[in-house]
Amino acid sequence: MGRSRLTTTLALPPVRGTLKADAPLAPLVWFKAGGAAQWLFEPKDADDLSAFLRDLDPSVPVMALGLGSNLIVRDGGVPGVVVRLGKPFAKVERLDATTLVCGGGASGILVSSTARDNGIAGLEFLRSIPGTVGGFVRMNGGAYGRETRDILIECDVVLRSGARATLGNADLGYTYRHSTLPQGAVVVSATFRGHPGESAAIQAEMDRIAAAREESQPLRSKTGGSTFKNPDGRKAWALVDEAGCRGLQIGGAQVSEKHTNFLLNTGDATSADIEALGEEVRRRVKETSGIELEWEIQRVGMFADDADKGILGVKK
C-alpha cells in the first residue's frame, strides 16, 4: 500500500539515532503489506530511547517493532512513533555457564546459536520463532513445548515515561502468548537461563526443529506466522480445516494449503484483505464448531478510511 496520510507535525525531542517521518512499514513486516509509521525511531542506545520517550508528549502513542513476523500493519498507517531496535540492541553475551544476556533486538536464531556455542541447552525452541527477544518477552513466545516464561530470569525495559525498569519473570503475568508488560514499554534486554548441554546434541535438536518447521509451515511465503491462538485442548489449524477454510481467498490473501493456521499474501494483498480473511475464518469456525478463535497475530494502526478522515485513534 501507499504511504501514510497521517500528519507529521509532531514536535519531537532530539535524538542521537535515526528518526524518519512517514516511514513505510510494509518492507519491514513479513506480510509485505500495510501503511507507514507516522515516525520511525531507531535509537542509538537505551539512553537515547529513554531520553526521547521522557521528553515526548505523553499523548503520542509508542509501539515497538521487531522482525515484523507476527503483525498486520493496517493500510492507514500507525499513528505516533514506532520504535525499531537495530544493531546496537542485537548482541547476545554469556553471563555464566547457563545464562545469556540478550539485546531486545536479537533474533531467536542468534540467541539459540549462541546458547549452542556455549553449551547451554533449553533455548533451542527459539530457533523456530521468527522474531526478536523483545517480542518473545512481550508475547511469551513459544514453540515445540517451550515458552519464554520457562527461560526468562528478568528483562530491562524502557517505560513509555522514559523511566528504566528491571522486571522479573513473576512481574510479567505470563499466560499463553500474553504478558502484562505495560503499553508503550520497550524491552531493551533480557536474561535467559538454560541448563548445561553438549553442543552437538543442542545442534541436533535445533536441526530437528528446523526440519519440522520446513516440512509443516509455508516458510518461503509472505506470511505472518501462526494466525490464531490454540483454544484449550484443540489445535487452531484443525478447527480452520474442519470449517472448510483451507485455500480460502479474499483479494490477494489466502489461507495456506500447507498449514491452515497461516495466512498468505499471494502477491498484491492489502492488509485489509488479510484481516478480512482472518475474520471470515473466525466466523466460519464459530459457525461450525462453536469455538471463537482469538487472534495471535497483532493488528495495529488505522484502517485506510480512518486515515483518510484524519482519525488518529487506533482501532482494535
Secondary structure, 3 states (H helix, E strand, C coil): CCCCCCCCCCCCCCCCCEEEEEEECHHHCCCCCCCEEEEEEECCCHHHHHHHHHHCCCCCCEEEECCCCCEEECCCCEEEEEEECCHHHCCEEEEECCEEEEECCCEHHHHHHHHHHCCEECCHHHHHCCCEHHHHHHHCCEECCEEHHHCEEEEEEECCCCCEEEEEHHHHCCECCECCCCCCCEEEEEEEECEECCHHHHHHHHHHHHHHHHHHCCCCCEECCCCECCCCCCCHHHHHHHCCCCCCEECCEEECCCCCCCEEECCCCCHHHHHHHHHHHHHHHHHHHCCCCCECCEEECCCHHHHHHCCCCCCC
